[in-house]
């Protein structure tokens, strides 16, 4: 995955956190946007790197790579949830 130090700020909003902070991003291809002529060229969307977390699981010799998305409403730590 190629990481860019700064997003293209024109109309940029991270789809996960909903913010347009100037911090490292990666481009993630949008499935189905490639053409017949160029099967490897896709439209892509920018995501903040710190909004994406990848994990590898090895279960009985089979490897699964899982993407964990940090949704702001589900991962928001409030004072009442601290220490839980």
C-alpha angles and dihedrals in degrees: 000000000000115000123206120205092220133023124237093261096205103116090335120164120157107241091219106046098022092227132119097215117159100241136116117308139179130210116241117196118240108233114243097019096104119103132230090247095051110028092175098050114090137170108249140197126219119241129184108249093225090056091061126066124185123201131186121215123191110199117177092332095313118115121216121184111205129192115216113200116208103218110198095224094048096043099040108125112213125188091258092055097047113118095018 
